[in-house]
């Protein structure tokens, strides 16, 4: 548990299997959240949530990183972090709308853990081509890095290199 100096909120990162599955179901079925998730659908139930959380947690064993559940002031706020995608540690951040203003603090903690704690050279963000407002991620240092298809849906990839790590030309 970390109290965030800028906001005073208490931010906690947990394994997805440590939170009540009904919280995940509610979030992943929220219409405002679904508008931001091209691979999401409104038929996410408890059985799917339990299997989904188990698969996400398995990434920790397989890759040394994975997504977390986020709690803010002891309330489930969302999930995200780093998930394996096509050889990259891809940053995802899915928050309940009432916590959307907390994204910056959570993002900063994820990036700190990625580059300092896990020693990764780079992370990516995948956005659908329909997401045209990208100035924010460019300001954070992400740069365009190709595209890929996941489950038949096209995504544009943006990459952020760790401070002091040179960008590879063959990526």
C-alpha positions as MATLAB code, in Angstrom:
seq = 'XXXXXXXXXXXXXXXXXXXXXXXXXXXXXXXXXXXXXXXXXXXXXXXXXXXXXXXXXXXXXXXXXXXXXXXXXXXXXXXXXXXXXXXXXXXXXXXXXXXXXXXXXXXXXXXXXXXXXXXXXXXXXXXXXXXXXXXXXXXXXXXXXXXXXXXXXXXXXXXXXXXXXXXXXXX';
ca = [
       0.000    0.000    0.000;
       1.405    3.346   -1.023;
       0.037    6.761   -0.151;
       0.451    8.873   -3.268;
       2.201   12.149   -2.363;
       0.442   14.181   -5.075;
      -3.098   13.026   -4.309;
      -3.047   11.583   -0.798;
      -4.905    8.517   -2.056;
      -3.854    5.083   -0.880;
      -3.038    3.002   -3.956;
      -2.663   -0.748   -3.681;
      -1.665   -3.219   -6.404;
      -3.054   -6.742   -5.946;
      -3.266   -9.908   -7.968;
      -6.495  -10.128   -9.927;
      -7.383  -13.356   -8.131;
      -7.328  -11.432   -4.818;
     -10.351   -9.270   -5.635;
     -13.999  -10.242   -5.690;
     -14.884  -11.461   -9.193;
     -18.139   -9.492   -9.149;
     -16.081   -6.276   -9.080;
     -14.317   -7.361  -12.278;
     -17.627   -8.375  -13.879;
     -19.156   -5.001  -13.056;
     -16.173   -3.089  -14.436;
     -15.760   -5.138  -17.609;
     -19.501   -4.820  -18.364;
     -19.682   -1.070  -17.691;
     -20.874    0.635  -20.922;
     -18.464    3.576  -20.487;
     -15.559    1.168  -20.023;
     -16.627   -1.052  -22.930;
     -16.466    1.947  -25.285;
     -12.706    2.016  -24.591;
     -12.145   -1.747  -24.948;
     -12.473   -3.010  -28.532;
     -12.079   -6.641  -27.429;
     -14.597   -6.360  -24.584;
     -18.209   -7.504  -24.656;
     -21.164   -7.042  -22.330;
     -21.521  -10.770  -21.614;
     -18.684  -11.003  -19.076;
     -20.029  -13.159  -16.217;
     -18.600  -14.653  -12.999;
     -17.346  -17.823  -14.690;
     -15.561  -15.791  -17.363;
     -14.179  -13.410  -14.730;
     -12.685  -16.243  -12.669;
     -11.041  -17.862  -15.708;
      -9.868  -14.488  -17.038;
      -8.282  -13.554  -13.676;
      -6.578  -16.960  -13.468;
      -5.135  -16.560  -16.990;
      -3.962  -13.009  -16.299;
      -2.292  -14.086  -13.043;
      -0.564  -16.973  -14.860;
       1.412  -14.388  -16.840;
       3.393  -13.604  -13.679;
       4.718  -17.163  -13.588;
       5.309  -17.373  -17.323;
       6.775  -13.920  -18.088;
       7.735  -12.377  -14.742;
       5.096   -9.670  -15.054;
       1.367   -9.400  -15.475;
      -1.644   -7.252  -14.761;
      -2.790   -6.163  -11.316;
      -6.039   -5.173   -9.683;
      -5.935   -1.613   -8.356;
      -7.515   -0.512   -5.117;
      -7.779    3.141   -4.202;
      -8.573    3.879   -0.578;
      -9.582    0.201   -0.224;
     -12.078    0.317   -3.125;
     -11.637   -1.694   -6.305;
     -10.766    0.898   -8.950;
      -9.836   -1.264  -11.927;
      -7.164   -3.450  -13.410;
      -4.158   -3.133  -15.661;
      -0.435   -3.100  -15.700;
       1.783   -5.093  -17.985;
       0.515   -8.026  -19.983;
       2.369  -10.125  -22.507;
       1.340   -9.286  -26.061;
       3.273  -10.425  -29.132;
       6.624  -10.429  -27.317;
       6.122   -7.101  -25.544;
       5.101   -5.948  -22.093;
       1.949   -4.086  -23.043;
       0.538   -1.504  -20.667;
      -3.203   -1.709  -20.060;
      -5.213    0.517  -17.743;
      -8.921   -0.143  -17.247;
     -10.529    1.959  -14.532;
     -14.069    2.363  -13.295;
     -15.322    5.776  -14.518;
     -15.437    7.165  -10.975;
     -11.648    6.610  -10.814;
     -10.716    7.969  -14.248;
      -9.003   10.953  -12.625;
      -6.595    8.559  -10.876;
      -5.073    7.166  -14.067;
      -1.963    9.353  -14.040;
      -0.837    8.213  -10.582;
      -1.467    4.562  -11.450;
       0.316    4.922  -14.798;
       3.365    6.462  -13.099;
       3.557    3.587  -10.630;
       3.248    0.986  -13.406;
       6.049    2.634  -15.409;
       8.264    2.876  -12.316;
       7.752   -0.814  -11.606;
       8.329   -1.745  -15.269;
      11.635    0.053  -15.653;
      13.027    0.064  -12.114;
      11.568   -3.019  -10.455;
      11.336   -5.344  -13.459;
      14.218   -3.866  -15.470;
      12.320   -3.870  -18.770;
      13.879   -2.063  -21.736;
      10.559   -0.875  -23.147;
       6.797   -1.142  -22.793;
       4.042   -0.707  -25.339;
       0.507    0.611  -25.518;
      -1.947   -0.755  -28.076;
      -4.707    1.541  -29.290;
      -7.413    0.992  -31.887;
      -7.028    3.186  -34.996;
     -10.294    4.893  -34.007;
      -8.510    6.405  -31.000;
      -7.294    9.583  -32.651;
      -6.567   11.616  -29.528;
      -3.034   10.458  -28.812;
      -1.252   13.673  -27.821;
      -1.236   12.513  -24.204;
       0.706    9.318  -24.852;
       3.104   11.136  -27.181;
       3.791   13.655  -24.395;
       4.594   10.720  -22.113;
       7.308    9.649  -24.562;
       5.540    6.849  -26.446;
       6.362    6.684  -30.160;
       4.550    4.920  -33.021;
       5.890    1.402  -33.502;
       3.810   -0.420  -36.072;
       0.543   -2.281  -35.777;
      -0.754   -5.727  -34.976;
      -3.980   -7.705  -35.053;
      -5.422   -9.354  -31.957;
      -8.453  -11.605  -32.346;
      -9.171   -9.985  -35.717;
      -9.001   -6.430  -34.370;
      -6.292   -4.051  -35.560;
      -4.284   -2.052  -33.035;
      -1.618    0.610  -33.436;
       1.393    0.023  -31.204;
       3.229    2.806  -29.371;
       6.485    2.133  -27.522;
       8.139    3.807  -24.549;
      11.809    3.036  -23.901;
      13.255    2.973  -20.412;
      15.263    6.055  -19.494;
      18.831    5.590  -20.664;
      17.988    2.604  -22.859;
      18.589    3.201  -26.549;
      15.750    2.642  -28.960;
      16.392   -0.441  -31.068;
      16.113    0.104  -34.784;
      14.939   -3.446  -35.465;
      11.826   -3.269  -33.279;
];
